Amino acid sequence: MEKTPTTKELYEKDQWVKPFLKKYKGLLYLALALGFLTFFSAGALMFNSGYLISRAASLPENILMIYIPIVLTRAFGISRPVFRYIERLVSHNWVLKMTSDLRLKLYLVLEKDAIFFKSHYQTGDILGLLSEDINHLQNLYLRTIFPTVIAWLLYIFIIIGLGLFSWWFGLCMLLMLGVVIFLLPLLSVIVNGARQEKQKAAKNELYKILTDNILGVSDWVFSQRGHEFVHSYEKEEAKLRQLDEQTKRFNRIRDFGLQVAFGGITLAVLAWASIRFSGNHGGAANWIAAFTLTVFPLIDAFAPLPDAAQETNIYKDSIKRLNELPEAEQVKAEVQPLTITSPEIAINQLTFAYEAQGKAVLKDLSLTIPPREKIAILGRSGSGKSTLATLIRGDLKPDQGTLTLGGIPTATFGDQITEFIGVIHQAPYLFRTTILNNVRLGQESATEAEVWQVLEQVGLKEMVADLPEGLQTMVDEAGLRFSGGERHRLALARILLQDTPIVLLDEPTTGLDPITEQHLLETFFETLANKTVIWITHHLQGVSMMDRVIFIEDGQLTMSGSPEELLATNAHYQKLYAIDRGME
């Protein structure tokens, strides 16, 4: 079992937090200084107010002797919100700069080492990493580092200040404030820290469950198991709610104890000041209220410490995950130009598992797809068909076995894979530019005549020609002015310009009505007649146009043959066909 690194070991090797402490240290020091001055001003305001009230109440003529405390009261009353406002601006500016750099660094890792990343994390993990871990590092500074350092500075200042008046009371406050600053945060870490770590893991698991199953929601509906997904999700969500409730219950008890501790500190200061500034000291009694009232604004400085401390376990987990990613500079060498003699795809005893998931998604899968074959890959959600498509594109590396294109492993092609495999996704994206530029994504050097030619092939020439500006018509964001079928036809036009020998259709008809779906499939297979077509689909409409149909279940090939052959001889296929046609 791998040894979990300690917090000290983790921070010594950290490359995601420490560098920014140095990079923006000027703003960091300014934010900490402003935070200290904010609470210092709050305490000084109450100190002067207490003295002022006591002094003014003793003798009416003293009003002429308290001009300086009045001025200081106004000064500290103004400086407290000013320092607070500037401190918030500086600290958030610092954190936003740091967060921006963190996200840029993460995106560089994703872009330059996508194969590593995809093999370790699924879509839900990626959302967890981007949404949770980066945000946790942001909170590390705003909710833990800044408040803790400022509280420690105040703690030192208070103890030294009280020690100048009374060394024994300074020691007493060292212990009493130590309970608030050290003991309660430590107790929070021990009791609630582990719960918060479980909460983060539970949230990440919900990200994975929800994201992965929404992407395959049509498969859940098709298999008539939608209620199972809802039940499993509600079960995981209930666990998260239970953890939330346990955490809140402890926080309520701890916060009550915190208020009791501050009540004790206030009474102790009052008792000490009454002894220290009474009796024969005469006018010195005016200092009793000054010292006692100073305690109240300091509560705001020390109260957040237990919450800040218990979240360190979450930050530790986030820092560990981020530091496990490769450095952006550590990328593989550029691949040499590759050529293939035949676009045959050969899969031999392929096994693959996502590291975070553990269980193998594909097991000992063997399959050969000769040039120009039209093959449909079916399977329920989670069966491995989408993972197989990703492996074919070279975005993942097999754990065992081989997957080659023209005898070369697809994972070694890098960006060159786009010269051999074109992809049409479930929701093709259209950019906010002209129709001409959107279609030219397939081949930037294509002439307008070539663009018109492919538009005619996909059945859009007449529609585009009728537009007032033709090819120069601007496409609104995401291409919402076009129907789903039209967006897919524009994506097909890109593929035709790209002219790859293999086209991968990743459930391109999801969400379309049956008539539009049938017409679109007919267009696809007519225009791609001389190419290899690999079609990932969740139901059987249009499979009669394919040369071969395979079915993947639990990562293994359980059915293979022509549509006619399977319909005549395979009971499982016959049942699927009947369900798809609404006969069962």
C-alpha positions as CSV (number, residue, x, y, z in Angstrom):
1,M,0.0,0.0,0.0
2,E,1.4,3.4,-1.0
3,K,2.4,5.5,2.0
4,T,0.4,8.8,2.3
5,P,2.8,11.7,2.4
6,T,2.8,14.0,5.4
7,T,1.8,17.6,5.1
8,K,5.5,18.6,5.5
9,E,6.7,16.2,2.8
10,L,3.9,17.3,0.5
11,Y,4.7,21.0,0.8
12,E,8.5,20.4,0.4
13,K,7.9,18.9,-3.0
14,D,5.0,21.2,-4.0
15,Q,5.2,23.0,-7.3
16,W,1.7,24.5,-7.3
17,V,1.5,26.6,-4.2
18,K,5.0,27.7,-3.1
19,P,6.1,29.2,-6.4
20,F,3.3,31.8,-6.1
21,L,4.3,32.8,-2.6
22,K,7.5,34.1,-4.0
23,K,6.2,35.4,-7.3
24,Y,3.8,37.8,-5.8
25,K,5.4,38.2,-2.4
26,G,5.0,42.0,-2.4
27,L,1.2,41.9,-2.7
28,L,1.2,39.0,-0.2
29,Y,3.1,41.0,2.5
30,L,0.9,44.1,1.8
31,A,-2.3,42.0,2.2
32,L,-1.1,40.6,5.5
33,A,0.0,44.0,6.8
34,L,-3.4,45.5,5.8
35,G,-5.2,42.6,7.5
36,F,-3.2,43.2,10.7
37,L,-3.9,47.0,10.6
38,T,-7.6,46.3,10.1
39,F,-7.9,44.4,13.4
40,F,-5.4,46.7,15.1
41,S,-7.6,49.6,14.2
42,A,-10.7,47.8,15.4
43,G,-9.1,47.0,18.8
44,A,-7.6,50.5,19.1
45,L,-11.0,52.1,18.3
46,M,-12.6,50.2,21.2
47,F,-9.7,50.9,23.5
48,N,-9.9,54.6,22.9
49,S,-13.7,54.5,23.1
50,G,-13.6,52.8,26.5
51,Y,-11.1,55.2,27.8
52,L,-13.0,58.2,26.4
53,I,-16.3,57.0,28.0
54,S,-14.7,56.4,31.4
55,R,-12.8,59.7,31.4
56,A,-15.7,61.8,30.3
57,A,-18.0,60.3,32.9
58,S,-15.7,61.0,35.9
59,L,-15.8,64.8,35.9
60,P,-17.6,67.2,33.5
61,E,-14.5,69.4,33.2
62,N,-12.5,66.5,31.8
63,I,-14.2,67.1,28.4
64,L,-11.3,69.6,27.7
65,M,-8.7,66.9,28.6
66,I,-9.9,64.2,26.2
67,Y,-9.4,66.0,22.9
68,I,-6.6,63.6,21.8
69,P,-8.7,60.4,22.5
70,I,-11.6,61.9,20.6
71,V,-9.4,62.5,17.6
72,L,-7.9,59.0,17.9
73,T,-11.4,57.4,18.1
74,R,-12.4,59.1,14.9
75,A,-9.1,58.2,13.2
76,F,-9.3,54.5,14.2
77,G,-13.1,54.5,13.3
78,I,-12.2,55.7,9.8
79,S,-9.0,53.6,9.3
80,R,-10.7,50.3,10.2
81,P,-13.1,50.1,7.2
82,V,-10.5,51.7,5.0
83,F,-7.8,49.2,5.8
84,R,-10.4,46.4,5.5
85,Y,-11.5,47.5,2.1
86,I,-7.9,47.9,0.8
87,E,-6.9,44.6,2.3
88,R,-9.8,42.8,0.5
89,L,-8.8,44.5,-2.8
90,V,-5.1,43.5,-2.4
91,S,-5.7,40.0,-1.1
92,H,-8.3,39.2,-3.8
93,N,-6.1,40.7,-6.5
94,W,-3.2,38.5,-5.3
95,V,-5.4,35.4,-5.3
96,L,-6.9,36.1,-8.7
97,K,-3.4,36.5,-10.2
98,M,-2.3,33.3,-8.6
99,T,-5.5,31.5,-9.7
100,S,-5.0,32.7,-13.2
101,D,-1.5,31.3,-13.3
102,L,-2.7,28.0,-11.8
103,R,-5.4,27.6,-14.4
104,L,-3.0,28.5,-17.2
105,K,-0.5,25.9,-15.9
106,L,-3.2,23.3,-15.6
107,Y,-4.5,23.9,-19.2
108,L,-0.9,23.6,-20.5
109,V,-0.7,20.2,-18.8
110,L,-4.0,19.2,-20.3
111,E,-3.0,20.3,-23.8
112,K,0.5,19.1,-24.0
113,D,0.1,15.7,-22.2
114,A,-3.5,14.8,-22.9
115,I,-2.8,11.1,-23.3
116,F,-1.4,10.9,-19.7
117,F,-4.3,12.9,-18.4
118,K,-7.1,11.0,-20.1
119,S,-5.7,7.7,-19.1
120,H,-5.7,8.7,-15.4
121,Y,-8.9,10.7,-15.2
122,Q,-12.4,10.4,-16.7
123,T,-14.7,13.4,-17.6
124,G,-16.1,13.6,-14.1
125,D,-12.6,13.6,-12.6
126,I,-11.5,16.4,-14.9
127,L,-14.5,18.5,-13.7
128,G,-13.5,17.7,-10.2
129,L,-9.9,18.7,-10.8
130,L,-10.8,22.0,-12.5
131,S,-13.7,23.0,-10.3
132,E,-12.8,21.7,-6.9
133,D,-9.0,21.5,-6.7
134,I,-8.2,25.0,-8.2
135,N,-10.9,26.6,-6.1
136,H,-9.6,24.9,-3.0
137,L,-6.1,26.3,-3.6
138,Q,-7.7,29.7,-4.0
139,N,-9.5,29.3,-0.6
140,L,-6.2,28.1,0.9
141,Y,-4.9,31.6,0.7
142,L,-8.2,33.6,1.4
143,R,-9.6,31.4,4.2
144,T,-6.5,29.7,5.7
145,I,-3.1,31.4,5.1
146,F,-4.2,35.0,5.4
147,P,-6.5,34.7,8.5
148,T,-4.0,32.4,10.2
149,V,-0.9,34.6,9.7
150,I,-2.8,37.8,10.7
151,A,-4.2,36.1,13.8
152,W,-0.7,34.9,14.8
153,L,0.7,38.5,14.3
154,L,-2.1,39.8,16.6
155,Y,-1.5,37.1,19.1
156,I,2.2,38.0,19.4
157,F,1.4,41.7,19.5
158,I,-1.2,41.2,22.3
159,I,1.0,39.0,24.5
160,I,3.9,41.4,24.2
161,G,1.7,44.4,24.9
162,L,0.1,42.9,28.0
163,G,3.5,41.7,29.2
164,L,4.6,45.3,29.4
165,F,1.8,45.9,31.9
166,S,1.9,42.6,33.7
167,W,4.2,39.7,33.0
168,W,2.0,37.2,34.8
169,F,-1.2,38.2,33.1
170,G,0.7,38.1,29.8
171,L,1.4,34.5,30.5
172,C,-2.2,33.8,31.4
173,M,-3.4,35.3,28.1
174,L,-0.7,33.3,26.3
175,L,-2.5,30.2,27.5
176,M,-6.1,31.4,27.2
177,L,-5.7,32.7,23.7
178,G,-3.6,29.7,22.9
179,V,-6.7,27.6,23.4
180,V,-8.5,29.6,20.7
181,I,-5.6,29.9,18.3
182,F,-4.1,26.4,18.6
183,L,-6.3,23.9,20.6
184,L,-9.6,24.5,18.9
185,P,-8.2,24.5,15.4
186,L,-6.3,21.2,16.2
187,L,-9.5,19.7,17.5
188,S,-11.3,20.8,14.3
189,V,-8.6,19.1,12.2
190,I,-8.8,15.9,14.1
191,V,-12.6,15.6,14.2
192,N,-13.9,17.5,11.1
193,G,-10.8,17.4,8.8
194,A,-11.4,13.8,7.8
195,R,-15.1,14.4,7.2
196,Q,-14.3,17.3,4.9
197,E,-11.9,15.2,3.0
198,K,-14.6,12.6,2.6
199,Q,-17.0,15.3,1.5
200,K,-14.6,16.4,-1.3
201,A,-14.2,12.8,-2.4
202,A,-18.0,12.3,-2.4
203,K,-18.4,15.5,-4.5
204,N,-15.8,14.2,-7.0
205,E,-17.6,10.9,-7.2
206,L,-20.9,12.7,-7.8
207,Y,-19.2,14.7,-10.6
208,K,-18.1,11.4,-12.2
209,I,-21.5,9.6,-11.8
210,L,-23.6,12.5,-13.0
211,T,-21.3,13.6,-15.9
212,D,-20.6,10.1,-17.3
213,N,-24.2,9.0,-17.0
214,I,-25.6,12.2,-18.5
215,L,-23.3,11.7,-21.5
216,G,-24.8,8.3,-21.8
217,V,-28.4,9.1,-20.7
218,S,-29.8,7.9,-23.9
219,D,-28.4,4.5,-23.2
220,W,-30.0,4.4,-19.8
221,V,-33.4,5.3,-21.3
222,F,-32.8,2.8,-24.2
223,S,-32.1,0.0,-21.7
224,Q,-35.1,1.0,-19.6
225,R,-32.8,1.3,-16.5
226,G,-33.2,5.1,-15.9
227,H,-34.6,4.5,-12.4
228,E,-31.4,2.6,-11.5
229,F,-29.3,5.7,-12.3
230,V,-31.6,8.0,-10.3
231,H,-31.6,5.6,-7.3
232,S,-27.8,5.2,-7.3
233,Y,-27.3,9.0,-7.6
234,E,-29.7,9.7,-4.8
235,K,-27.9,7.1,-2.6
236,E,-24.5,8.8,-3.1
237,E,-26.1,12.2,-2.6
238,A,-27.6,11.0,0.7
239,K,-24.1,10.0,1.9
240,L,-22.9,13.5,1.1
241,R,-25.8,15.1,3.0
242,Q,-25.1,13.0,6.0
243,L,-21.5,14.1,6.1
244,D,-22.6,17.7,5.7
245,E,-24.9,17.3,8.7
246,Q,-22.2,15.7,10.9
247,T,-19.8,18.6,10.0
248,K,-22.4,21.3,10.8
249,R,-23.3,19.7,14.1
250,F,-19.7,19.6,15.2
251,N,-19.2,23.2,14.0
252,R,-22.2,24.4,16.1
253,I,-20.8,22.8,19.2
254,R,-17.3,24.1,18.6
255,D,-18.5,27.6,17.8
256,F,-20.4,27.6,21.1
257,G,-17.3,26.6,22.9
258,L,-15.4,29.4,21.1
259,Q,-17.9,32.0,22.3
260,V,-17.6,30.6,25.9
261,A,-13.8,30.9,25.6
262,F,-14.0,34.5,24.5
263,G,-16.5,35.2,27.3
264,G,-13.9,33.8,29.8
265,I,-11.1,35.9,28.2
266,T,-13.3,39.0,28.5
267,L,-14.0,38.4,32.2
268,A,-10.3,37.7,32.8
269,V,-9.3,41.0,31.2
270,L,-12.0,42.8,33.2
271,A,-10.9,41.2,36.4
272,W,-7.2,42.0,35.7
273,A,-7.8,45.6,34.7
274,S,-10.0,46.1,37.8
275,I,-7.1,45.0,40.0
276,R,-4.4,46.7,37.9
277,F,-6.0,50.1,37.5
278,S,-8.0,50.5,40.7
279,G,-7.3,51.4,44.4
280,N,-4.7,54.0,44.8
281,H,-4.2,54.6,41.1
282,G,-7.1,57.2,40.9
283,G,-7.6,58.3,37.3
284,A,-6.0,55.1,36.1
285,A,-9.3,53.4,36.6
286,N,-10.3,54.9,33.3
287,W,-8.3,52.2,31.6
288,I,-10.5,49.3,32.8
289,A,-13.2,49.9,30.1
290,A,-10.5,50.5,27.5
291,F,-8.8,47.1,27.9
292,T,-12.1,45.2,28.3
293,L,-13.8,46.6,25.2
294,T,-10.7,45.8,23.1
295,V,-11.4,42.1,23.4
296,F,-14.7,42.2,21.3
297,P,-13.3,43.3,17.9
298,L,-10.5,40.7,18.2
299,I,-13.1,37.9,18.1
300,D,-13.4,38.5,14.4
301,A,-9.7,37.9,13.9
302,F,-9.5,34.6,15.9
303,A,-13.0,33.1,15.3
304,P,-12.2,31.9,11.7
305,L,-9.2,29.9,12.8
306,P,-10.9,26.5,13.6
307,D,-12.7,26.5,10.2
308,A,-9.4,27.5,8.4
309,A,-7.5,24.7,10.1
310,Q,-9.9,21.9,9.4
311,E,-9.9,22.6,5.7
312,T,-6.1,21.9,5.4
313,N,-6.9,18.3,4.8
314,I,-8.9,19.2,1.7
315,Y,-6.1,21.5,0.5
316,K,-3.6,18.7,1.1
317,D,-5.5,16.4,-1.1
318,S,-5.9,19.0,-3.8
319,I,-2.2,19.8,-3.8
320,K,-1.3,16.1,-3.9
321,R,-3.5,15.6,-7.0
322,L,-2.1,18.6,-8.8
323,N,1.5,17.8,-8.0
324,E,1.0,14.3,-9.4
325,L,0.3,15.8,-12.8
326,P,3.4,16.1,-15.1
327,E,5.0,19.5,-15.5
328,A,3.9,21.4,-18.6
329,E,7.5,21.3,-19.8
330,Q,7.8,17.5,-19.5
331,V,6.2,16.6,-22.8
332,K,7.1,13.9,-25.2
333,A,9.3,14.7,-28.2
334,E,7.6,15.7,-31.4
335,V,6.6,12.8,-33.6
336,Q,8.2,12.4,-37.0
337,P,5.9,12.6,-40.0
338,L,4.1,9.3,-40.4
339,T,2.8,7.6,-43.5
340,I,0.7,4.4,-43.8
341,T,0.3,2.1,-46.7
342,S,-3.2,0.8,-45.7
343,P,-5.8,2.4,-43.3
344,E,-6.5,-0.9,-41.7
345,I,-7.2,-0.8,-37.9
346,A,-6.0,-3.9,-36.0
347,I,-6.8,-4.4,-32.3
348,N,-5.1,-7.3,-30.6
349,Q,-5.9,-8.5,-27.0
350,L,-6.5,-4.9,-25.9
351,T,-7.0,-4.2,-22.2
352,F,-7.6,-0.7,-20.8
353,A,-8.6,0.7,-17.4
354,Y,-8.8,4.2,-16.0
355,E,-6.4,4.5,-13.2
356,A,-8.8,6.4,-10.9
357,Q,-11.5,3.7,-11.6
358,G,-9.4,0.6,-11.2
359,K,-11.7,-1.8,-13.0
360,A,-10.8,-2.6,-16.6
361,V,-13.1,-0.9,-19.1
362,L,-12.0,-3.1,-22.0
363,K,-10.6,-6.7,-21.6
364,D,-8.7,-8.8,-24.1
365,L,-10.5,-7.2,-27.0
366,S,-9.5,-8.3,-30.5
367,L,-10.9,-6.7,-33.7
368,T,-9.8,-5.9,-37.3
369,I,-11.4,-3.2,-39.3
370,P,-10.3,-3.4,-43.0
371,P,-10.3,-0.4,-45.3
372,R,-13.7,1.0,-46.4
373,E,-15.6,-1.3,-44.0
374,K,-18.7,0.3,-42.4
375,I,-18.9,-1.0,-38.8
376,A,-21.4,-0.1,-36.1
377,I,-20.3,-0.4,-32.4
378,L,-23.2,-0.9,-29.9
379,G,-23.3,-1.2,-26.2
380,R,-25.0,0.1,-23.1
381,S,-23.6,3.1,-21.1
382,G,-20.3,2.2,-19.5
383,S,-19.7,-0.9,-21.7
384,G,-16.5,0.6,-23.2
385,K,-17.6,1.6,-26.7
386,S,-16.7,5.3,-26.2
387,T,-13.4,4.4,-24.6
388,L,-12.7,2.2,-27.6
389,A,-13.3,5.1,-29.9
390,T,-10.9,7.3,-27.9
391,L,-8.3,4.6,-28.1
392,I,-8.8,4.4,-31.9
393,R,-8.2,8.2,-32.1
394,G,-5.0,7.7,-30.2
395,D,-6.0,9.8,-27.2
396,L,-5.4,6.9,-24.9
397,K,-2.8,4.2,-24.7
398,P,-3.8,0.6,-24.1
399,D,-2.6,-0.9,-20.8
400,Q,-2.1,-4.3,-22.6
401,G,-2.2,-5.4,-26.2
402,T,-2.0,-3.3,-29.3
403,L,-4.1,-1.0,-31.4
404,T,-2.6,0.0,-34.7
405,L,-3.5,2.0,-37.8
406,G,-1.5,0.8,-40.8
407,G,0.7,-1.2,-38.5
408,I,1.6,1.9,-36.3
409,P,0.2,2.3,-32.8
410,T,-2.4,5.1,-32.9
411,A,-1.1,6.6,-29.6
412,T,2.2,7.5,-31.5
413,F,0.5,9.6,-34.1
414,G,-0.1,12.7,-31.9
415,D,-1.7,15.5,-33.8
416,Q,-1.0,13.7,-37.1
417,I,-4.0,11.4,-36.4
418,T,-6.3,14.1,-37.8
419,E,-4.7,13.3,-41.3
420,F,-6.1,9.8,-41.1
421,I,-9.2,9.9,-38.8
422,G,-12.0,12.5,-38.9
423,V,-14.6,12.7,-36.1
424,I,-18.2,13.8,-36.0
425,H,-19.4,14.2,-32.4
426,Q,-22.8,14.2,-30.8
427,A,-23.0,18.0,-30.9
428,P,-20.7,19.5,-33.6
429,Y,-19.6,23.0,-32.6
430,L,-20.0,26.0,-35.0
431,F,-17.9,29.0,-34.3
432,R,-19.0,32.7,-34.4
433,T,-17.6,33.3,-37.9
434,T,-18.7,32.9,-41.5
435,I,-20.1,29.6,-42.9
436,L,-17.1,29.6,-45.2
437,N,-14.6,29.7,-42.3
438,N,-16.6,27.1,-40.3
439,V,-16.5,24.6,-43.2
440,R,-12.8,25.4,-44.0
441,L,-11.8,24.1,-40.6
442,G,-11.5,20.8,-42.5
443,Q,-8.9,22.3,-44.8
444,E,-7.9,25.9,-44.5
445,S,-6.6,26.1,-48.1
446,A,-9.9,25.0,-49.6
447,T,-11.3,27.3,-52.4
448,E,-14.8,28.5,-52.4
449,A,-15.6,26.2,-55.3
450,E,-14.4,23.2,-53.1
451,V,-16.6,24.4,-50.2
452,W,-19.6,24.7,-52.5
453,Q,-18.9,21.2,-53.7
454,V,-18.9,19.6,-50.3
455,L,-22.0,21.6,-49.3
456,E,-23.8,20.1,-52.3
457,Q,-22.7,16.6,-51.3
458,V,-24.2,17.0,-47.8
459,G,-27.4,18.6,-49.1
460,L,-26.8,22.2,-47.9
461,K,-25.8,24.0,-51.1
462,E,-29.3,25.3,-51.8
463,M,-30.0,26.4,-48.3
464,V,-26.7,28.4,-48.1
465,A,-27.2,29.8,-51.5
466,D,-30.6,31.2,-50.5
467,L,-29.0,33.2,-47.6
468,P,-28.5,36.9,-48.4
469,E,-24.8,36.7,-47.9
470,G,-24.2,33.1,-48.9
471,L,-20.9,31.7,-47.6
472,Q,-20.2,35.0,-45.9
473,T,-23.2,34.6,-43.6
474,M,-22.2,34.9,-40.0
475,V,-22.9,32.0,-37.7
476,D,-24.1,33.0,-34.3
477,E,-22.5,31.5,-31.2
478,A,-22.6,27.7,-31.2
479,G,-24.6,27.8,-34.5
480,L,-28.0,28.0,-32.8
481,R,-29.6,29.5,-36.0
482,F,-29.1,26.0,-37.6
483,S,-31.1,22.9,-36.7
484,G,-29.4,19.9,-35.3
485,G,-29.4,18.1,-38.7
486,E,-27.9,21.1,-40.4
487,R,-25.1,21.4,-37.9
488,H,-24.3,17.8,-38.4
489,R,-24.3,18.2,-42.2
490,L,-21.9,21.2,-41.8
491,A,-19.6,19.0,-39.7
492,L,-19.8,16.3,-42.4
493,A,-18.8,19.0,-45.0
494,R,-15.7,19.7,-42.9
495,I,-14.8,16.0,-42.9
496,L,-15.2,15.8,-46.6
497,L,-12.8,18.7,-47.0
498,Q,-10.4,17.0,-44.6
499,D,-10.6,13.9,-46.8
500,T,-9.4,11.4,-44.2
501,P,-9.6,7.6,-45.1
502,I,-11.4,6.9,-41.8
503,V,-14.4,8.7,-40.3
504,L,-15.5,8.0,-36.7
505,L,-19.2,8.9,-36.0
506,D,-19.6,9.3,-32.2
507,E,-23.4,9.0,-31.8
508,P,-24.0,11.9,-34.2
509,T,-27.8,11.5,-34.3
510,T,-28.5,11.8,-30.6
511,G,-31.4,14.1,-29.9
512,L,-32.7,14.2,-33.5
513,D,-36.2,13.1,-34.4
514,P,-36.4,9.7,-36.3
515,I,-37.1,11.2,-39.7
516,T,-34.2,13.7,-39.5
517,E,-32.0,11.0,-38.1
518,Q,-32.7,8.6,-41.0
519,H,-32.1,11.3,-43.6
520,L,-28.9,12.3,-41.9
521,L,-27.6,8.7,-41.7
522,E,-28.4,8.2,-45.4
523,T,-26.4,11.3,-46.2
524,F,-23.5,10.2,-44.1
525,F,-23.2,6.7,-45.6
526,E,-23.8,7.9,-49.2
527,T,-21.1,10.6,-49.0
528,L,-18.7,8.3,-47.1
529,A,-19.1,5.3,-49.3
530,N,-15.4,5.1,-50.2
531,K,-14.2,5.5,-46.6
532,T,-13.9,3.4,-43.5
533,V,-16.8,4.4,-41.2
534,I,-16.8,3.5,-37.5
535,W,-20.2,4.4,-36.0
536,I,-20.7,4.5,-32.2
537,T,-24.4,4.2,-31.7
538,H,-26.9,3.4,-28.9
539,H,-29.8,2.0,-31.0
540,L,-30.4,0.1,-34.3
541,Q,-31.8,2.7,-36.6
542,G,-29.7,2.8,-39.8
543,V,-27.6,-0.3,-38.9
544,S,-29.0,-2.1,-42.0
545,M,-26.7,0.2,-44.0
546,M,-23.6,-1.2,-42.2
547,D,-21.3,-4.1,-43.3
548,R,-20.9,-5.3,-39.7
549,V,-22.4,-4.8,-36.3
550,I,-20.5,-5.5,-33.1
551,F,-21.8,-5.4,-29.5
552,I,-19.6,-4.6,-26.5
553,E,-20.7,-5.6,-23.0
554,D,-18.6,-5.3,-19.9
555,G,-15.6,-4.5,-22.0
556,Q,-15.7,-7.6,-24.1
557,L,-16.9,-8.4,-27.6
558,T,-20.1,-10.4,-27.3
559,M,-21.6,-10.1,-30.7
560,S,-20.3,-9.6,-34.3
561,G,-21.7,-10.1,-37.7
562,S,-23.6,-8.5,-40.6
563,P,-27.0,-7.0,-39.7
564,E,-28.8,-9.6,-41.8
565,E,-26.9,-12.5,-40.3
566,L,-27.5,-11.3,-36.7
567,L,-31.2,-10.6,-37.3
568,A,-31.6,-14.2,-38.6
569,T,-29.5,-16.1,-36.0
570,N,-28.8,-14.1,-32.9
571,A,-31.5,-14.0,-30.2
572,H,-30.0,-11.1,-28.3
573,Y,-29.8,-9.0,-31.5
574,Q,-33.4,-10.0,-32.3
575,K,-34.6,-8.8,-28.9
576,L,-32.7,-5.5,-29.3
577,Y,-34.2,-5.0,-32.7
578,A,-37.7,-5.6,-31.4
579,I,-37.2,-3.1,-28.5
580,D,-35.8,-0.5,-30.9
581,R,-38.8,-0.9,-33.2
582,G,-41.2,-0.7,-30.2
583,M,-42.4,-4.3,-30.6
584,E,-41.7,-5.1,-27.0
